[in-house]
Amino acid sequence: MIRPVSAAIAITASLFLALSQPVIAAPAFNRQAGEGLFGFGLGYLTGSTLYHISIYDATGGVESELEFPLNTFLFGLEGGYVGKNANGRDAFKIGLQWSTNLDSGSGKLKDSDWISGTAETDPLPNGLGLPAHPGLDIYSESDIALTANILDLRASYNFWPSKGLVIGPLGGLLYQNFQFDASNVHQVGYGPYAPGFTGSVSGLVLTYEVTYTIPYLGMHSELLVGRGFQAFLDLGYSPWAAAKDRDDHVLRKKLSTAKTDGYAYLATITAQWDIEDNDFFLIRGQYLEINTKGTQTQTFYDGSGDVFAGINDKITSKQLSTTVLFSHRF
């Protein structure tokens, strides 16, 4: 897969050179006009995205869970606009953040399967049935290669209860797209599944793509400590979180697609130090949790034409990111 990292770095260098030309700026609390904002930085994302499917009836059922790791270094760009009030203080801010990964990620895809009831004891293609075996039947791990693209459009409005405190409403739209190639699977069968379902296969075994779209509302706050340090806290919640995914099991010639919806919440903490009047150094940490439910459809392209729809599906994600940024106002 091709990531736009080189292009992003080139754009960053060009913009930074342009912004590094001499700028004549009035003192921060005397400016009435708005200001532009540009920044770039490096970060690290950790966590996972997973889907869990299940289908049951009176005779038993099947469950499966695939957990994809989100462990990768990030490069990011930011831009925006800050409006001023009559006193020259920040009144509102609108900004766009974009980030992508610099490496291929780390960690293993973890795939677990459970079967219970008569579905477990039905004859297999070789004509042999298997005795009931409650619990985990099959587990596998695979290497992954990740491509990530994240966009966060965020706006906030400031009320000033005092000189050093800001509080106000927050709104935004978060978009995340993660693509995985999984290779070199090693699978283990348990109980009666051990002899026929334990082994390894080299090469590509599946491709997976998941997209999250999360409009959110919340609260923005700032604490000013002197003129050289600020702390920011953003809390957001979304009852409109949506996910869609596409899992192509190359070895089994099975394509699974799903659309789900639910809720998400996030918390962002930022510490900012002034370098010069218009230049700032920031450290930002963010926690994000997404929970959605819907249905999955499985289509086999092995010549059988089999299609299974209405499978219960949960697509969820827990993420923690840390970013170090340089920011410039102009």
Salt bridges, closest charged atoms under 4 A:
GLU35 OE2 - ARG31 NE 2.90
GLU35 OE1 - LYS84 NZ 3.49
GLU35 OE1 - ARG329 NH1 2.83
GLU63 OE1 - HIS52 NE2 2.65
GLU65 OE1 - HIS52 ND1 2.85
GLU78 OE2 - ARG284 NH1 2.47
ASP90 OD1 - LYS84 NZ 2.66
ASP90 OD2 - ARG329 NH2 2.84
ASP143 OD1 - LYS108 NZ 2.33
ASP152 OD2 - ARG154 NH2 2.73
GLU222 OE2 - HIS220 NE2 2.77
ASP234 OD2 - ARG154 NH1 2.99
ASP234 OD1 - HIS220 ND1 2.53
ASP247 OD1 - HIS249 ND1 3.01
ASP279 OD1 - HIS328 ND1 2.53
